[in-house]
Amino acid sequence: MKEEIGDVYDAMLREDFEGPVPDGGFCDRVMDQLPARRRPIN
């Protein structure tokens, strides 16, 4: 049941999605604060 509801929401969002939502640079600021990716240990 939950999956069906999720599918309905996904379909509605895809129909009405016009592109990225302006966030005033928030995402860029957050990404700048994150540490560099670590290399996996093999």
Summary of the structure (lengths in Angstrom):
residues: 42
radius of gyration: 17.2
end to end distance: 41.0
largest distance: 43.9
contacts: 43
relative contact order: 0.08
helix: 55%
strand: 0%
